[in-house]
Amino acid sequence: MGWSKKRKGRTSRSGGQGASDAKTEKKERNTSHRAYEEIPKENEKLKSYYKAQKILPEAEWDAFWETLQKPLPTTFRMTGSRSVALELRDALENEYVPSLLDVEIDGQKVDPPKPLAWYPDKLGWHVSTSRTVLKKSPEFHNFHQFIVAETEVGNLSRQEAVSMIPPLLLDVQPHQYVLDMCAAPGSKTAQIIEMIHANDKLKEVPTGLVLANDADYKRSQMLVHQTKRLQSPCFLVTNHDAAHFPNIHVGEKPDVRPYALQFDRVLADVPCSGDGTFRKNELLWRTWGVGSALGLHTTQVKILMRGVQLLKVDGRIVYSTCSFNPIENEAVVAQVLRLCNGALEILDVSSELPGLIRYPGLQTWKVMSKDGEWIDSFKEVDNNERQQGKYTQSMFPPANASELNLDRCIRIYPHLQDTGGFFVAVFQKVAPMTAVDRAFLAREKGETFTEPVDEKEDEAMLESTDELNADDEVNDQNKNQDVTVPAKRSVIDESISVPLKRARTKAGDENEDNDDVEHERGANAGVKDTKASTLKEDPFIFLDHDNEDIKKFSDFYGLSPNFPVTNFLVRSEKSRSRTIYFVSNPVKAVLQATDASRLRVVNTGVKAFVRQDHASLKGACPFRVSSEILSMLAPFLSDRRSANISLSELRTLVMVAFPKVEEFIGENFEKLDSMEAGCCIFHFDPATSPGLKSYLRVPMILPVWKAKVSFNLLINKQERR
């Protein structure tokens, strides 16, 4: 209200007091803005702390410190299906980079974009040029337009280089089940989804699963937005404290005993102090201190330990932080290795990602109090601070550190390859830890498992992470309290109370009238799973194979009987479904688990069919095919509602609003003219039009609405560009 009044005074012609106040406020705002920009990039406490930790040879310290004070370069990677990514890479290498090889600005030669030396197949890129030059330099105009356009449609993703490393080291295969424990905002999750869909040329629904979780509900919604462009039916978003992610029991057949869901791959990119992000977070120069690392250590141990429990034997788990601090890195690794008692090993991944310059993990380190005093050993910590949980034995380097292979951990420093700071450790679970593991192994071998599967064994192991001293005493005071796990970059919003969702199967016509906003609503954040609220939201309801709507669109589009129609679902029991979604078999199994009510599901499913109620349909199929599922669904559709179009027809479709049928004068005219109203599918293959330039390389599949005498392309403005 006050701002609007000042704006009014500011624009008055009299130049009275209102204008004066507005000028004063504007000056104050500008001064504040300059103050933020001019934060001194020096912090003596930071420098002395890490010099004492000996994270680097002394000879490299100046280069490290100088790089830490510079802004990050622009980095991006090609996303989506592998075929599209490779096409974009070729366009970038062959058509844009050559024109930037000898560019000079203000007498200084500017480096052209370069592929990241370690990213496979040159699908990750590095641009050292400043953003100002990218946006305003005529020499970079075409390149900048290319980046902007492809980012808008989701073919490129801006992502910090070091953030790309953990998913690559997970080594995900399309058939595997993957858990991303602290997933928001979702750039790493997107990489994992792309790996699950790496066999896109096989034209099949992947058998893998990606379950992305975040403790912060609002950030989990950001995660949904970040990954939506990938349109994967194998993807599920949940909202749980990662340290207490629930066991879910799935069954392949009704007469088979359900088993606890375990994962082939787990990513634990945990909440951290973030002091590896100085280059993009200038406020850290003012606010850095050791308190964050000390406060997060136990949380990090709990999350990694829970991840190991959820991992299959022989599976791989990656632990990562954007921190330099050994209290958050090697100390966490050492403690979890101790708790796992030989069931977990650090892998030597020195041969993976060749071209990545890395330093080994530390074998020893120091602990500093919040008051800036060094603590030589846990014995020096007084009893009061022990009881308060301020310091734990696990923060200090273990006596057997040299036996733990901590040197196999990866440390990334900014000056090595012009990146941010990062820490990664890759593990393999080499032996069963609990009855849950033993039961899963027995099932894999086709054996009968008779031992009671007591989940309290998992809980007891997690409680052991509350260790306070060398004698393994437990902090009984806090033992039964809920553990609040912070989000990686924000605080849990505990004010949001949204109930659980659960899948149900109901015969007949199960319908809904919810739009995407309803589909993307979520669950309560930051509440321990054992206190889960009751069901209030619309559940996931799977449709039977003989559902009337399924019959309608299957007959209309000629859907192959090989397509799994029992994986279609709706979100309400109302009489008419507006939107029908599709999920893969693994997602369906999770949603129909006997204890699925434990899960707080934020989002899942790809929009498949959308009802179009229009008088002109006159009894024809009211469902159009969503663009979200089209590329996956197209191989399963007959040609009765599809047509191949020429380049000129494609231009007409994109540039003309509601083009008439007679404008499609090729061999398709009679077929299109006689086609009844409703959705149809247009295919364009660039190979049929030799001489096309970079902007059209990959075959296109387009959803189009056929009216009585015209067409309408069913894609958004960004995709049309």
N, C-alpha and C positions, 0 to 999 in steps of 0.2 A: 504493500500500500504506500509506504513512504517513498519507495523507488518511483512509483508512477507519478507521484506529486512532483518529485524533483525533475523528472523528465519533462513534465508539463512546464515548470518554471524555466527549464533550460532552453526550451524552444520558443519562449515568449520573445516578442520583438522589443519589449521595453528594456530588456537586459537588467531586470530588477534583482531583488534578493534571491528569488528562485534560481535564476541563471547563475548567480554567484555561488550559491550552495552546490549547484550541479557541477560547476567547474572545480570547486574544492574537492568534492567527492571523486570526480574523475581523476584529479591529480593524486589523491590518496590511493586510488585503485592502481594507477600506473606505478606509483612509488612502491606499492606492495608487490606488484608484478615484477618490477626490476629487482626487488630484494630477493625474491625467489630465484630469479635467474642468476643472481650474483652470489649465490651461496659459496663461500670459500671451500674449495675442494681440498681440504686438509683436515686431518684428525690425528693428532699425536698419540692418543690412546690406542686407536686402531693400528697405527704403525708399530708402536712398541709392543703391542700384544702379539701381532703376527710375526714380528721379528723374533720375539722370544720363543714362539712356537716352532720357528725354523721351518716354515712351510716351503721356503725356497732357498737356493744357494744365495749367499750375500751378493754375488756378482750380478744376479738377475734382479735384485730388488728395485733398482732405479727404473728399469724398463717396465717392471710390473706396476710400480706406483704411477708412472707417467701414463701408462695405458689406462689405468683405473680412473684417471681424471678426464678421459676423453669420452665423448658420446659413442654409443654403439653404432656400428654400421647397419645398413638395411640388409636383412636376409629373408629369403623366402624359399618355398619349395613347391614343386608341381604336385597337385593333389588329384583326388578322384580316381577313376579307373586307370589302370596301368597304360592302356592303349592311348588314352587322351594325354596322360602325363608325358609319354615318350614323344608324341606329336608336338606338344608345346616345347619340350626341350629342343627338338630339332629346329623349330621355328626360331627360338631364341638364339641358338648357336649359329644358325646359317643366315638369318635375315636381319637380326638386330645388333648382335655383338660386332660383326665386321665393320659396321658403320661407326662404331665408337672406339676403334683401336687407336686412332691418332688425334683424339680430341684435345684441344688446349683451351683453357679458360683463364683469362687474365694472365696469360703467359705461362701458366702452369699446366703440365700434362696431367690429364685426368685418367685414372685407371678405369678400364672397361669392366662391366660385370664379369665375375668369374665363378665357375662352379666350386662349391666347397670340396676341398681335396679329399675328404673322407666320406662324403655322402654317396651311396651307391648309385651308379648309372647317371651321374651328373644331374640328379633331380633336385638338389639343393643348391642355392646360389647366394652369392655375397656381392653387395654393391657398396663400395667404400665412399662413393660420391655423396656429398651432403644432400639432404632433402631439398634444400633451396635450389641447388643446381639441377636436380632431377625435375623439379616442377617448372623452373623458369628458363632453363637453357634450351635454345632451339635445337642444339645437337642431340639432346636427350628427349626431345618432344615425342617422337614415335615410340621410343622405348617406354617412356612414362605412360603413354596412352595404352600401350599393350599391357603393362602391369596393372593399371587401373581397371581396364575392361575385363581382363581374365580373373582378377580378384573379385570383382562384383558378381560374376557368375559362378565363383567357387572353384575355378581351375588352378588358381594360385593361392597360397596361404602365407601371409606374413608371419614369421615365427623366428624367435631368437635361435641362433645356431645351436647353442648348447642344449636347448630344450628338445632338439631333434634326436639327441643321442640315446636317451633311455629306451624309447620304443624300438630303435634299431637293434640295441643289444638284447632286447627281449627275444628276438628271433622268432617272431610269430608266424605260424603256418595256418592256412585257411581252415583247417579242420579243428583247430584248438579252441579251448575255452579260456578266455582272458578276463581277469579282474583288474580294473584300474581303481585303486582304493581311494585316492584323493584326486579326483579327475579334473575338477574345474580349474581353469576356464575351458579346457577341452582340446588344446592343440595337440597334445600327445595322444589323447583318445582318438582324435581324427586319424592320426598316423596308424594307430592300431587297427581301426576299422578298415582303412585302405589295405592293410596287410591281409586281413580276413577275406577281402574281396580281390586278392591278387590274381586269382584265376578267373577274371571276368570274361575272358575269351571263351571259357567253357560253357557259358550261358546256362548256369545252374545256380540255385540258391545255396550259398556256402553252408557247410555243416557246423561251422564254428560259432562262437558266442562272444560278444563283448559286453561285459557288465561294468558300467562306469558309475562310481559312487562318489558323493561328496557330502560332508557333514553340514554344509551351509546350503539351506534351501534356495536362497536367491542365486547363489553361484551355480547351483545345479541347473537352474533355468538358463543361465548363461551357457552352460555345457550343452543343453538341448539345442540352443540356437547355433552354437559353433559347429555342431555335428549334423545338423538338419540337412545341409546341402549334400551329404553323402548318401542319404536315403537308403539306409541299411535296415533290412528286416531282422538282422542278427544282433540288434543293439538294444540295450536296456539301461535306463538311468534310475538310480536309487538314491535315497537320502538317509544316510546312517553315519553315526560315529564310527569311523573306520576301525578303531581299536576294538569295537564290539559288534562287528558285522555279523549278522545272524547266520547260523547253519540253516540251510534249506534242503529238504529231503525230496528228491525227485524220483519218479519211477517210470520205467520204459513201458511196463505193462501193468494192468490192474492187479494181476495175481502175483506180481513180483514185489518183494519187499523193497520199499523206497530206500535210497541211499543218500548220504550227505553229499551235496554238490561240492566238488573240488575243481580246481582250475589247473590247466597246463602251464599257464603263464600268469604272473601277478606283478603289477607295477605299483610300488610304494613310493610315489613322489611326494614326500611328506611335508607338512607345515614346517617352516624353518625361519631362522632369523633373517635370511635373505641378503647377507652381506656380500654375496657374489654379484649382486645387482646394482652396485654403486653407479655403474655407467648409465643406467636408465632411471635410477631413483636417487636424485641428488639430495633429497632430504636426509638420507642416511648419513651424509657427512656431518650433519648436526646431531642426529639422534642415536647413532650407533653406541652400543654398550654390550657387555658380556651377559647381561641379565636375560636377554631373550633366549640365548642358547641354553643357559642353565635351566630356564623354565620349561623349555620344550623337550629336553632330553628324554625324560621318562615317557612322554607322549609318543615320541618317535620310536622308542623301544617297543612300546605296546602295539603301535600300528604295524611295525615290521614283524613282530612276533605273531600277530593275528594273521598277517599275510602268509607267513610260513605255514601256519596251521591249515589255511584254506588251500594250500598248494598241494598238488599231487606229488607222490614220490616220483622222482626223476624229472620233476618240473623245474622251471627256472623262474626266479624272482629277482627283480631289479629294484634296488633301493637308491634313491637319489635326493639331493638337496641342492639349492642354489646358494650354498654357504661354504665358506672356507674353514669354518670352525670345527676342530676335531671332536669337540664335545657333542656335536650333532652328527658327526660322520664316523670316524674310526671308533669312537667310544661306543656308539650305538651298535655298530657292526660287531665289535668284540663281545658286548653283552649278549646279543642275540645268539652268537655262536656258542657262548658258554651255556645259555639256557637250553639250546637245542641238543647239547651233549653228543655231538658227532653226527647228528642227522642232517646237518646243513654244512655245506662247504662253499668257500669263495672260489669262483671259477677264474681261471687265467684267460682273459679275453684280449691279451696283447696282440693276437693275430687278427682280431676282428676290427673292422673299420680302419684298414690301413690308410695312412695319411693323416690320422688324428694324432696330434702331438699331445702326450699325456705325461703326467708325473705319477709315481707310485704313491700309495697311501702311507701315512706316517706310522712309525713303529712306537713312538712315544710322544707325549704332549704334556702340557701343564694345565692346571685348573686355577682360574682367578676368581676371587670373590667379587660380588657386586660393588664392593668398596675399593676394588683395584688392588687387593692384596693377593699374592700368590699363596696357594695352599699346596704344600708339598705332598701330602698324603691324606687319606680319609681319616686317619687317626687324629689329625689336627682339628677336625670339625667337632664343635662342641655338641653335647647331647641335645640341647634345645633346637639347634638348626637341623640336627638329624631327624628329630621328631616332626619338625615342620616340613620335612622333605625338601629342604633347600638344596641339599647336596646328597648324592648317593655314591656308593662305592663304584658303581659302573661308570661314573664320569672320569675316573682316574685310569691311567693305562694299566692293564693287567700285567702280572708278573710274567705270564707266558705269551706276551704279545708277539714275540718272534716266531712262535709256533702256529699262530693263527693265519698266516699268509695275508696280513693286512696290506702288504706291498702290492697285492693284486687289485686293491681298490684303485679307482681312477680319479685323479685330481686334474681339473682343467683350469688354467690360469689365463687371464685376459691377454697378456702380452705374447702368448705362444702363437695364437692364430687370430688375434683381433676379435675376441669373443667376450662373453661374460664369464663369471666364475661358476664352477660346478663341481659336484662330487657324485660319483656313481660306484656302486658295488653290485656285482652280479653273482648270484648264488644258485646252487642246485641242491634240491632236497634229495639226499642219497639213501635215506632209511625212514621207515615209519616212526612217528613220534607218539601217536595215541591210537586208541581203538578205532577212531574214525578212519585213520590211515589204513589200519590193518583190514578193516571191513571193505574199504574201497579196493585194496589190492586183491583181496579174495574174490570180489566180484569180477575184477578184470581178468582173473585167471579161471573164472567159471567155477570157483570153489564155494562151498557153503560155509558161512561164517556164523558161528554160534555164540561167540563172546558178546556180552552185553555192550552196546555202544553208549557209553556214558559221556555226554557232552560236558559234564562238570570237570572232566579231565582237562579239556581245553581251557575252561575258566580258571582252574587251579594253576595252570601253567602261566596264564596271563597275570594272575595275581602275584606270581613270583617275581614279576618285573618291578614290583614295588619295593624291592630290596633297598635297605638303607645303610647297611654296614657290611663289613667283611664277614660277619658271622651269619649272614643271610636272615637277619631279623626283618620282619615285615611291618610296614606302617599300618598297624591295626586301626589307628584313628581314622585314616582315610580309606581303608580297605573297602568298605561297603558304600562309599559315596560314588555318585555318578562321575565319570571322567569327561570333562568338556574338552573336546579336541578342536583347536582353532582351524579355520580354513587357511589355505596357504597364503592368502593375501588379505583376509578379512576375518571378522569375528562372527561366530554363529549367531544367527538371529533366533533367539529363543521365544520371541513374541509370536511367531507364526505357529498356528496350530491347525494343521490340515491332516485329515485322517488317512488311514491306510487304504490301499486298493487291493482287490483280489480278483483273480480270474475265475469265471464260472462258465460252465457249458450248459446251454439250454436248448432243447430241441425246438424246431420250428422257426418262426419268424421273430428273431431277437433284434430289436431295432433301437436306434437312437437319433437324437436331433441335435447333437453337440457339434460345435465347430472346433477349429484347432485350439482356440483358447481353452476350451474345456479339456481337450485331449492333453494339453501341456500343463495342467494344474498339478500340483505336487503334494508332498507329505510333510509332516512335522519335522522340523530340523533340530538337531542337537539333543534329542531325547533318547535316553538309553532304551534299547530294544525291549527289555523286559517290562517296560512300562508303556508299551505301544497302545495307542488309542484305538477305539473301535471303528469299524467300517462305517463311513458316512457317504463317501464319494461313489459315483457310478462305477461299477466294477468292469473288468474286461470280460466280455461274454463272447465265447466262440460260437460260430454258426455251424449247424449240422450240414453235412454234404448235400442234403435234399432241401435245404432252405430255399424258399421261393425266390428271393433276390439273387442268390447264387445261380439258380437255374436260368433266370432271366438274362443276366449278363454273360453267362457261359454260352448259352445258345446264340445270343446276339453277336458276340465277338468270335465265336468258335474256339473257346478256351479248351486247350488240350486236356484230356483226362489224366495226363501225367502230372498236371499241376496240383499241388496240395491244397485243395479248396477248403479243407477242414481247418486251415490256419488263418482263415478270415475271421475277424472279430469286430464287434461294435462296442460302444461305450454306454449304452443305456437300454432299458427295457421298454422304451416307448414303441408305439405301433409302427412307426416308419423310420427307417434308418437313413439319415442324410449322408453319413460318411462310413465307409467300410474300410478297415485297416487290415494289413497283412503282416504276420510275423513268421520267423523261421521255426523249425521244429524245436531247437533248443530253448528259444524264448518261450514257446508255448509250454514246454515241459516245466519251466520255472514258474510261469504264471499259474499253472494248474497243480503245482506242488501241494502236498498234503498240508504243509505249514506255510503256504504262500502268504498268509495273513501277517507273518513276521516282517515281510518286506514292505518298505515305504517306496512304492514305485512312482517316480516323477513322470516318466515318459517312456513309451516304446511303440513300435509299429510304424509301418510306412503307409501313408494314405494311398489306397488302391482304387476305390471307386467312389464317386460323388454323385448323389442324386440331383438331377436337373428336372424340376417340375415345370413343364411348359406345355401350353395348350396345343402347340403344333405337333407334339409327339404322337398324339392320337393312339395310345396303346403301345407304342414302340418302347424299346428299352429306355428307361429314364436315367440310366447310369452312364456317366462319362468316365473314361480312364484318366486317373490322375497322372500328371507328369512325373510325380515322385517315383512311381513304380514302373513306368513305361519301358525303360531300357531292360529291366529284368523280366517283365511280363511279355514283351513283344515276341520272343522266340516261341512262346506257347500259344500265340494267337494265329488263327487261320487268316487267309488273305481276303476274306469276304468283306472286311471293313477297312482294308488298307490299300494304298496305292503308292507307286514310285513316281516321284515328280522330278522335273528338270530344274536346272539352275534358274531359268527365267520364271518358272512357276514358283520356285522358292522365294525369289525376290518379290513377286506379286503378293504372296501370302504374308510376307513380313512387312512390306511397305504400304500395302493398300488395306484400308479398313473395310472389312466385310466384302472381299472380292467376289464377283459373280462366278457362277459355275462355268459360264461360257468363256471366261478368261483362261480356263485350263483347257486349251485346244488340242493337246496332244492325244496320245493313244488312250489316255485315261478318261476322256470326256464322257463317253457313253456310260462307263461304269460309275463315274461320279454323279452324272446326271440322274441315273436311275436309282442311286443309293438312297434308301429311306433316311429320314431325319435322325440325327443322333451323332454321337462321337465316332470319328474315324481316325485312322493312323496314316500319316504321310511319311514316306522314307525318302531321304536324299543321300545319294552316294557320290562324293566328290570325284571318285574315279571315273565317273561317266562324263565329267566336264574337264578335260585336260587344260592345263594352263592356269588353273585357279591358284591364287596366292595363299599366303599363310593363314588368312582368317578362316578358311574352310578346308579342313583336312580330314576330319573324322566323320564317318557316316552319321547322319542325324535322323532321329526318330521324333516326330512331332505329333502331339495330340491336337486334333482340329474338330470343331463343331460344325456339322453339316446341317444347315437350315434348308428350307425349301429351294431357294435359288442362290444361296451364298454360303461362304465359309467364314469361320472365325478361329484364328490361331489361339490356342489356350495356353500361352506362356506369358510371363511378366515382361515388363519393359526392359529390364537389364538383360534378360536372355535374348530379347529381340535384337539388341545392339550387337 
